[in-house]
Amino acid sequence: MKVRHFNLEDGKLFVDDYGDFLHINDIILLLKGKRHDKQALVDKYKDSEVDWEKRSHDMNEQCVYLINEILSEI
């Protein structure tokens, strides 16, 4: 499966100048890389008592959940 790259101009979609395609595997690899990075931060701050680290943990945990949901739909 390939996904065509579009630009949004004035509320209308246009194929970019190159007509590039982004392969679905590239999207999956990108999402898995982001999930790995966010999961590392979740693990790093999971037992922290510092307020900003707790917020960071929660935010990154939500990102991991969202990425997992997206990957399950692809």
PASEBA-1860 file (N, C-alpha, C; in nm, 3 decimals):
! residues 74
1> MKVRHFNL> 0.084/-0.118/0.000/0.000/0.000/0.000/0.088/0.123/0.000 ~ 0.056/0.220/-0.084/0.129/0.346/-0.088/0.034/0.460/-0.058 ~ 0.086/0.563/0.005/0.008/0.681/0.039/0.065/0.798/-0.040 ~ -0.020/0.864/-0.114/0.025/0.980/-0.192/0.041/1.100/-0.100 ~ 0.144/1.179/-0.121/0.170/1.297/-0.041/0.094/1.415/-0.100 ~ 0.011/1.480/-0.020/-0.070/1.592/-0.064/-0.033/1.718/0.014 ~ -0.057/1.830/-0.048/-0.046/1.960/0.019/-0.185/2.019/0.029 ~ -0.212/2.091/0.137/-0.340/2.156/0.156/-0.323/2.304/0.128
9> EDGKLFVD> -0.396/2.355/0.027/-0.388/2.496/-0.009/-0.530/2.549/-0.025 ~ -0.564/2.651/0.051/-0.696/2.713/0.044/-0.808/2.612/0.062 ~ -0.788/2.517/0.151/-0.890/2.418/0.180/-0.903/2.309/0.075 ~ -0.810/2.303/-0.020/-0.814/2.200/-0.125/-0.685/2.119/-0.121 ~ -0.697/1.991/-0.151/-0.581/1.903/-0.153/-0.519/1.900/-0.292 ~ -0.387/1.909/-0.297/-0.313/1.901/-0.421/-0.197/1.804/-0.404 ~ -0.171/1.725/-0.508/-0.051/1.640/-0.507/0.068/1.734/-0.513 ~ 0.173/1.703/-0.435/0.288/1.792/-0.437/0.354/1.793/-0.575
17> DYGDFLHI> 0.449/1.882/-0.593/0.512/1.901/-0.724/0.577/1.775/-0.778 ~ 0.621/1.688/-0.692/0.692/1.569/-0.735/0.600/1.447/-0.748 ~ 0.479/1.458/-0.698/0.388/1.344/-0.703/0.441/1.228/-0.621 ~ 0.515/1.259/-0.515/0.579/1.155/-0.434/0.478/1.065/-0.367 ~ 0.520/0.943/-0.349/0.443/0.847/-0.270/0.523/0.816/-0.144 ~ 0.452/0.802/-0.036/0.513/0.760/0.090/0.462/0.620/0.117 ~ 0.552/0.525/0.122/0.512/0.386/0.140/0.464/0.364/0.283 ~ 0.364/0.282/0.298/0.305/0.256/0.430/0.409/0.201/0.528
25> NDIILLLK> 0.506/0.124/0.478/0.610/0.072/0.567/0.695/0.185/0.626 ~ 0.716/0.292/0.549/0.789/0.408/0.601/0.713/0.472/0.716 ~ 0.583/0.481/0.702/0.500/0.538/0.808/0.507/0.450/0.933 ~ 0.498/0.320/0.914/0.504/0.227/1.028/0.639/0.238/1.098 ~ 0.747/0.242/1.023/0.881/0.254/1.084/0.895/0.385/1.160 ~ 0.843/0.493/1.104/0.850/0.621/1.173/0.773/0.616/1.304 ~ 0.652/0.561/1.301/0.571/0.551/1.423/0.636/0.461/1.527 ~ 0.694/0.350/1.483/0.761/0.260/1.579/0.882/0.327/1.642
33> GKRHDKQA> 0.954/0.407/1.565/1.068/0.481/1.620/1.023/0.582/1.724 ~ 0.915/0.655/1.694/0.861/0.752/1.789/0.811/0.681/1.914 ~ 0.745/0.566/1.896/0.696/0.491/2.012/0.812/0.446/2.101 ~ 0.919/0.402/2.039/1.037/0.357/2.115/1.093/0.473/2.197 ~ 1.105/0.591/2.135/1.158/0.708/2.206/1.068/0.748/2.323 ~ 0.937/0.751/2.299/0.843/0.790/2.405/0.839/0.685/2.516 ~ 0.849/0.558/2.480/0.849/0.452/2.581/0.972/0.462/2.670 ~ 1.085/0.500/2.613/1.208/0.519/2.692/1.187/0.629/2.795
41> LVDKYKDS> 1.118/0.736/2.757/1.090/0.844/2.852/0.989/0.801/2.957 ~ 0.892/0.721/2.920/0.796/0.668/3.017/0.871/0.586/3.122 ~ 0.959/0.499/3.077/1.035/0.415/3.169/1.128/0.498/3.257 ~ 1.185/0.604/3.199/1.280/0.687/3.273/1.212/0.761/3.389 ~ 1.091/0.810/3.367/1.025/0.893/3.467/0.914/0.821/3.545 ~ 0.904/0.690/3.532/0.789/0.621/3.592/0.787/0.628/3.745 ~ 0.900/0.632/3.811/0.903/0.634/3.957/0.943/0.769/4.014 ~ 0.939/0.873/3.932/0.984/1.005/3.975/0.882/1.070/4.069
49> EVDWEKRS> 0.933/1.151/4.159/0.849/1.227/4.251/0.846/1.375/4.213 ~ 0.925/1.414/4.116/0.930/1.553/4.072/0.808/1.581/3.984 ~ 0.744/1.695/4.006/0.616/1.726/3.941/0.626/1.727/3.788 ~ 0.726/1.796/3.732/0.734/1.804/3.587/0.766/1.668/3.526 ~ 0.841/1.585/3.599/0.873/1.451/3.549/0.748/1.362/3.551 ~ 0.662/1.382/3.650/0.535/1.308/3.654/0.448/1.347/3.535 ~ 0.441/1.478/3.507/0.362/1.525/3.392/0.421/1.472/3.262 ~ 0.553/1.472/3.253/0.620/1.420/3.134/0.589/1.272/3.117
57> HDMNEQCV> 0.593/1.198/3.227/0.561/1.055/3.223/0.420/1.034/3.170 ~ 0.324/1.109/3.224/0.185/1.093/3.182/0.165/1.129/3.036 ~ 0.226/1.240/2.993/0.213/1.283/2.854/0.273/1.180/2.759 ~ 0.391/1.130/2.792/0.456/1.031/2.707/0.382/0.898/2.707 ~ 0.322/0.864/2.818/0.241/0.742/2.825/0.120/0.754/2.732 ~ 0.059/0.872/2.728/-0.054/0.895/2.638/-0.009/0.888/2.492 ~ 0.109/0.940/2.463/0.163/0.932/2.326/0.185/0.787/2.284 ~ 0.240/0.707/2.373/0.262/0.566/2.342/0.129/0.497/2.315
65> YLINEILS> 0.029/0.527/2.396/-0.104/0.468/2.377/-0.161/0.508/2.240 ~ -0.151/0.637/2.206/-0.203/0.684/2.078/-0.130/0.620/1.961 ~ 0.000/0.612/1.969/0.078/0.549/1.861/0.039/0.403/1.846 ~ 0.020/0.333/1.957/-0.024/0.194/1.951/-0.161/0.181/1.884 ~ -0.251/0.274/1.915/-0.383/0.273/1.852/-0.373/0.295/1.701 ~ -0.290/0.389/1.662/-0.271/0.417/1.519/-0.211/0.297/1.448 ~ -0.108/0.238/1.510/-0.044/0.121/1.448/-0.140/0.003/1.437 ~ -0.231/-0.010/1.531/-0.327/-0.122/1.524/-0.427/-0.103/1.411
73> EI> -0.445/0.021/1.363/-0.538/0.049/1.254/-0.473/0.039/1.117 ~ -0.341/0.042/1.114/-0.272/0.038/0.984/-0.264/-0.104/0.932
END
